[in-house]
Amino acid sequence: MSKKPEAPALQLTLSLPPGINSQYATVNGRRVLSEEARKWKREVSRRLEYLEDQGLVSEELRRDFARVHLSVFLDFYFTTPHKRDLDGGLKITLDAICEALNLNDNRVVDIHLIKKIDPLHPRLEVALEGILDWQFDTEYTYLGPDTKSEPG
């Protein structure tokens, strides 16, 4: 009997990303990532490099993630219940993790966001799981060209 393949998975804890109002700056009339946001993304990259050094992230895991659709679980532990919006850290978190793993974030098809409170230890707990059997809605068939990413 053949063994059923296991879906790739990864769990990590990060500091909270900057709030949405701190993520962008205007430079020469263009919206760009703020220094605070770039610093946080570098921190995410370093955290994944550390996990790679510990043997928890490998090239095989990266390849496995690139072959499947992804489910992302983000548990935000804020210091207070109402100061920050739950979704304000979503995009920067997906971008940072996917860039550090060399993945296209268009592979993410399932997102779970949870707001929790921990005034003494604010953090972001992340679980990334591959979905081996994802199927898009079969009621509609996309007939256009197969592109790497769609606008939006």
C-alpha positions, 0 to 999 in steps of 0.5 A: 500500500502506498503512503498518502503524501503529506501536505507541506506545513510550516509554523513560525512566530513573528513580531507584529507587522507595522500598522497599515498607516505605517507601512507606506510612505510617499517619495517623489509622488510615489507610494513606497514601502516605509522603512519600518515596513522594509525592516519588518520584511527583512526580519521575516526573511532573517527568521526564515533563514534561522529556521533553515539553519535549524533544518525546519525550512529546506529547499524540498519544503520550498519546492513542495509549497510551490507545487500546491495551493496554500492555506494561511492561518494568522493569529495576531496577538495585539496589546489592546482589543481595538487599536488595530484592525485585524486585516491591516497586517495581512498583505505585508505578512503574505508578501514577506513570507512568500518572498522569503520562501520564493513563492508567488502569493497567488498560490494562497487560496485560503486565509484565516485571520484571528485577533487575540490579545496579549498585552505582555507578548504581542506577536503574530503566529503563522501557520502555512499549509499546503492544500494537496487537493484544492479545486476551483469552482467547476461551475465556471471555466476560465477560458483566457490565457494562463498567466502567472498573476492577475491584476488586482 
